[in-house]
């Protein structure tokens, strides 16, 4: 008795009769129903003829190594595979960022056949040295991610998540702010922004920039990016800058250094509540 052929992971998802012998097809991805006893044969349908959304869903059920194999083996499957491969990139060095941008540029060329603009990357996380990052790199990234919805940036140069530390000498607030603005100007669809350990940061200027270029922002997290002044009222300029984001802002989280505060976090919170007037605000977190 002949042994049953071993099914590939993709065949297991599509069903035991989709890719297995005995019927040979000119297409590796033949999905013809080869049922017997039917008067009218059904038309042959190949995997690549399936809707893009369905192909993307199929790739989400596959191991990432199989998705990469599909992308490399079949031109028609490159685009749906790329949606999985570029779903939530986490980049931890400027060298990796350069390689990522180069790969994304190629992937977007294929994605453009199915959509009007590159949409592969909608969520991205950067955990790298902001001092080594150039405005040109961020501009290239923004150009390839015009529909970016969620952005998280952590400066790996500054301390750890549990300790506050001064910025290195080569790192300055205006420079860090300028680098961030070069990227944020290119992602008008941004709804979630998380900045961590970027210190010092020109917070009022950055928030004003966000209000101008990212009008849909609904969630803003500043973790160890700013130090609350001794007099909470002098921080009013930062808070007032948030007013331009107020119509859509639903979540605001700010981590401050309370070691040198004369004003208590409660007093600072009162300033925010008094001046902000965010009609959509659902979550407010002040950590110190």
C-alpha positions as CSV (number, residue, x, y, z in Angstrom):
1,X,0.0,0.0,0.0
2,X,1.4,3.4,-1.0
3,X,2.2,5.7,1.9
4,X,0.3,8.9,2.2
5,X,2.4,11.9,1.2
6,X,3.5,14.3,3.9
7,X,1.6,17.5,3.7
8,X,3.4,20.9,3.9
9,X,2.2,23.4,6.6
10,X,0.5,25.4,3.9
11,X,-1.3,22.3,2.6
12,X,-2.5,21.5,6.1
13,X,-4.1,24.9,6.3
14,X,-5.7,24.7,2.8
15,X,-6.9,21.1,3.2
16,X,-5.6,17.7,2.3
17,X,-6.8,17.8,-1.3
18,X,-5.3,21.1,-2.3
19,X,-1.6,20.4,-2.8
20,X,-1.3,16.7,-2.5
21,X,-1.0,14.1,-5.5
22,X,-2.3,12.3,-7.5
23,X,-3.5,15.0,-9.8
24,X,-0.7,17.0,-11.4
25,X,-1.1,20.6,-12.2
26,X,1.0,23.1,-14.0
27,X,0.7,25.4,-11.0
28,X,2.3,24.5,-7.7
29,X,-0.6,26.2,-6.0
30,X,-3.5,24.5,-7.8
31,X,-6.7,24.5,-5.8
32,X,-8.9,22.6,-8.4
33,X,-11.6,20.4,-7.0
34,X,-10.8,17.0,-8.5
35,X,-13.9,15.3,-7.3
36,X,-15.1,12.2,-9.2
37,X,-18.5,11.6,-10.8
38,X,-19.3,15.2,-11.6
39,X,-20.8,16.0,-14.9
40,X,-19.3,19.5,-15.1
41,X,-15.7,20.0,-14.1
42,X,-15.0,23.0,-12.0
43,X,-12.6,25.7,-13.2
44,X,-9.1,25.6,-11.8
45,X,-8.2,28.2,-9.2
46,X,-4.7,28.9,-8.1
47,X,-3.7,30.1,-4.7
48,X,-2.3,33.3,-6.2
49,X,-5.8,34.1,-7.5
50,X,-7.2,34.4,-4.0
51,X,-7.9,37.9,-2.7
52,X,-5.0,39.6,-1.1
53,X,-6.7,39.9,2.3
54,X,-7.3,36.1,2.4
55,X,-3.7,35.4,1.5
56,X,-2.5,37.7,4.2
57,X,-4.7,35.8,6.7
58,X,-3.2,32.6,5.5
59,X,0.3,33.8,6.1
60,X,-0.6,34.7,9.7
61,X,-1.2,31.0,10.3
62,X,2.2,29.9,9.1
63,X,5.5,29.8,10.9
64,X,7.6,32.9,10.0
65,X,10.2,30.7,8.3
66,X,7.5,29.3,5.9
67,X,6.3,32.8,5.2
68,X,9.8,33.8,4.2
69,X,10.1,30.7,2.0
70,X,6.9,31.7,0.2
71,X,8.1,35.2,-0.4
72,X,11.4,33.9,-1.9
73,X,9.8,31.1,-4.0
74,X,6.9,32.8,-5.6
75,X,6.7,36.4,-7.0
76,X,2.9,36.4,-6.6
77,X,3.1,35.5,-3.0
78,X,5.7,38.1,-2.1
79,X,3.2,40.9,-1.3
80,X,1.0,38.9,1.1
81,X,4.1,37.4,2.7
82,X,5.6,40.9,3.2
83,X,2.5,42.0,5.1
84,X,3.4,39.3,7.7
85,X,7.2,39.9,7.6
86,X,6.8,43.6,8.2
87,X,3.9,43.5,10.6
88,X,5.6,44.8,13.8
89,X,9.3,45.4,13.3
90,X,11.5,46.0,16.3
91,X,14.8,47.6,15.3
92,X,17.7,47.8,17.8
93,X,20.5,49.4,15.9
94,X,21.1,52.0,13.2
95,X,22.7,49.4,11.0
96,X,19.6,47.2,11.3
97,X,17.5,50.2,10.4
98,X,19.4,50.8,7.2
99,X,18.9,47.1,6.2
100,X,15.3,47.3,7.1
101,X,14.6,50.5,5.0
102,X,16.3,48.8,2.0
103,X,14.2,45.7,2.3
104,X,11.0,47.8,2.9
105,X,11.6,49.8,-0.2
106,X,11.6,46.6,-2.3
107,X,8.6,45.2,-0.5
108,X,6.6,48.5,-1.0
109,X,7.2,48.3,-4.7
110,X,5.4,45.0,-4.7
111,X,2.7,46.2,-2.3
112,X,2.0,49.2,-4.7
113,X,0.5,46.7,-7.1
114,X,-2.3,46.1,-4.7
115,X,-2.8,49.5,-3.1
116,X,-2.3,53.2,-3.8
117,X,0.3,53.8,-1.2
118,X,2.8,51.7,0.8
119,X,0.9,50.2,3.8
120,X,3.0,47.4,4.9
121,X,4.3,49.0,8.1
122,X,1.8,50.5,10.5
123,X,3.5,49.7,13.8
124,X,7.2,50.1,14.4
125,X,9.5,50.1,17.5
126,X,12.9,51.6,17.6
127,X,15.3,50.9,20.5
128,X,18.6,52.3,19.5
129,X,21.1,55.2,20.1
130,X,19.3,58.4,19.1
131,X,22.7,60.1,19.1
132,X,23.8,57.8,16.2
133,X,20.6,58.2,14.3
134,X,20.5,60.8,11.5
135,X,17.7,62.9,10.3
136,X,18.2,61.4,6.8
137,X,17.6,57.9,8.2
138,X,14.4,58.9,9.9
139,X,13.2,60.8,6.7
140,X,13.8,57.7,4.6
141,X,11.9,55.6,7.2
142,X,9.0,58.0,7.2
143,X,8.9,58.1,3.4
144,X,8.4,54.3,3.3
145,X,5.8,54.3,6.1
146,X,3.4,57.1,5.2
147,X,0.5,55.3,6.9
148,X,2.4,54.5,10.2
149,X,-0.1,54.4,13.0
150,X,2.0,53.4,16.0
151,X,5.6,54.5,16.8
152,X,7.7,53.7,19.8
153,X,11.2,55.1,20.3
154,X,13.5,54.3,23.2
155,X,16.9,55.9,23.4
156,X,19.3,53.0,24.4
157,X,22.0,55.5,25.4
158,X,20.1,56.8,28.4
159,X,20.1,54.6,31.5
160,X,17.6,51.8,32.0
161,X,13.9,51.6,32.4
162,X,14.3,51.7,36.2
163,X,16.9,54.5,36.6
164,X,17.0,58.1,35.7
165,X,20.3,59.2,34.2
166,X,21.7,62.4,32.5
167,X,22.0,62.4,28.7
168,X,25.5,61.8,27.3
169,X,27.5,64.9,26.3
170,X,26.9,64.4,22.5
171,X,23.2,64.3,23.0
172,X,21.2,67.6,23.2
173,X,17.6,68.4,23.6
174,X,17.2,70.5,20.5
175,X,19.0,67.9,18.4
176,X,16.9,65.0,19.7
177,X,13.7,67.1,19.0
178,X,14.9,67.9,15.5
179,X,15.5,64.3,14.7
180,X,12.1,63.2,15.9
181,X,10.4,66.0,14.0
182,X,12.0,65.0,10.7
183,X,10.2,61.6,11.0
184,X,6.9,62.9,12.5
185,X,6.4,65.4,9.7
186,X,6.1,62.4,7.3
187,X,3.5,60.3,9.2
188,X,0.2,62.2,9.3
189,X,-1.8,59.1,10.1
190,X,0.0,58.5,13.4
191,X,-2.3,57.8,16.3
192,X,0.0,56.3,19.0
193,X,3.4,57.7,20.0
194,X,5.6,56.5,22.8
195,X,8.9,58.1,23.6
196,X,11.2,56.7,26.3
197,X,14.4,57.9,27.9
198,X,14.9,60.8,25.4
199,X,16.4,63.3,27.8
200,X,16.6,66.3,27.5
201,X,13.7,66.8,25.1
202,X,12.1,70.1,24.0
203,X,8.7,68.9,25.0
204,X,6.5,72.0,24.3
205,X,8.1,72.4,20.9
206,X,7.7,68.7,20.1
207,X,4.0,68.7,21.2
208,X,3.3,71.8,19.0
209,X,4.9,69.9,16.1
210,X,2.8,66.9,16.8
211,X,-0.4,69.0,16.8
212,X,0.6,70.4,13.4
213,X,1.7,67.2,11.6
214,X,0.0,64.4,13.5
215,X,-3.6,65.7,14.1
216,X,-5.0,62.2,14.6
217,X,-2.8,61.4,17.6
218,X,-4.9,59.8,20.3
219,X,-2.2,58.3,22.6
220,X,1.0,60.0,23.8
221,X,3.5,58.5,26.3
222,X,6.5,60.4,27.5
223,X,8.6,58.1,29.7
224,X,11.6,59.6,31.3
225,X,11.8,62.3,28.7
226,X,11.2,65.5,30.8
227,X,11.8,66.8,34.3
228,X,9.0,68.6,35.9
229,X,10.2,72.1,37.2
230,X,10.2,72.9,40.9
231,X,7.2,75.2,40.4
232,X,4.5,73.2,38.7
233,X,3.0,76.4,37.2
234,X,6.1,77.0,35.1
235,X,5.4,73.7,33.4
236,X,2.2,75.2,32.1
237,X,3.7,75.9,28.7
238,X,4.2,72.2,28.1
239,X,0.6,71.5,29.2
240,X,-0.8,74.3,27.1
241,X,0.9,72.9,24.1
242,X,-1.2,69.8,24.5
243,X,-4.3,71.8,23.9
244,X,-3.8,71.6,20.1
245,X,-3.9,67.8,20.4
246,X,-6.9,67.9,22.8
247,X,-9.7,67.0,20.3
248,X,-8.4,63.5,19.7
249,X,-6.2,62.8,22.7
250,X,-7.6,59.8,24.6
251,X,-4.5,58.6,26.5
252,X,-1.7,60.7,28.1
253,X,1.1,59.2,30.2
254,X,4.0,61.3,31.5
255,X,6.9,60.1,33.6
256,X,8.6,62.9,35.6
257,X,11.6,63.1,37.9
258,X,10.2,63.9,41.3
259,X,13.5,63.9,43.2
260,X,14.0,67.7,42.9
261,X,10.3,68.7,43.0
262,X,8.9,71.3,45.4
263,X,5.5,70.8,43.8
264,X,3.9,67.5,44.5
265,X,2.6,65.3,41.6
266,X,-0.9,66.0,42.8
267,X,-0.3,69.7,42.2
268,X,1.1,69.1,38.8
269,X,-1.8,66.9,38.0
270,X,-4.1,69.7,39.0
271,X,-2.4,71.9,36.4
272,X,-3.0,69.4,33.7
273,X,-6.6,68.9,34.6
274,X,-7.2,72.6,34.8
275,X,-5.6,73.6,31.6
276,X,-5.9,70.7,29.3
277,X,-9.6,70.4,28.6
278,X,-9.4,67.2,26.5
279,X,-13.0,66.1,25.7
280,X,-11.9,62.7,24.6
281,X,-9.4,61.9,27.3
282,X,-10.0,58.5,28.9
283,X,-6.7,57.8,30.6
284,X,-4.3,60.1,32.3
285,X,-1.2,58.8,34.0
286,X,1.5,60.9,35.8
287,X,4.4,58.8,37.1
288,X,7.1,60.1,39.3
